[in-house]
Amino acid sequence: MLTLLAQITNPAIPQQATGKDQDILFARYIAVIWKTIVIVGGFAVLIWLIWGALNWIMSGSNPERLKRAKDQMFEGIFGLVILVLSYAIVALISKVTGLNILDPSWPTL
């Protein structure tokens, strides 16, 4: 059974990492996932703001639709603030620890 498990490889990982290489590989995956979330979130904020602006333009004199459009644009700005704060937190942690969190090539035990 153990020999069968030793032969299993992951084609998504170009090299089979062992020990400290696994830690660095895991840290890189986390960094890539965070970057992807920020990029997708940025596009979502952009679309949400444009959609809210179009709703504002098309609301005419309907106060309910105007309020909904303003709320939607506020939610878009709030999402943008969250994205910027997440980057600021990562940058602050990088400065305090001296590690480049978004490009993890740190030595491990």
Buried (B, 14 or more C-beta within 10 A) or exposed (E): EEEEEEEEEEEEEEEEBEEEEEBBBEBBEEBEEBEEEBEEBBEBBEEBBEBBBEBBEEBEEEEEBBEBBBEBBEBBEEBBEEBEEBEEEBEEEBEEEEBEBBEBEBEEE
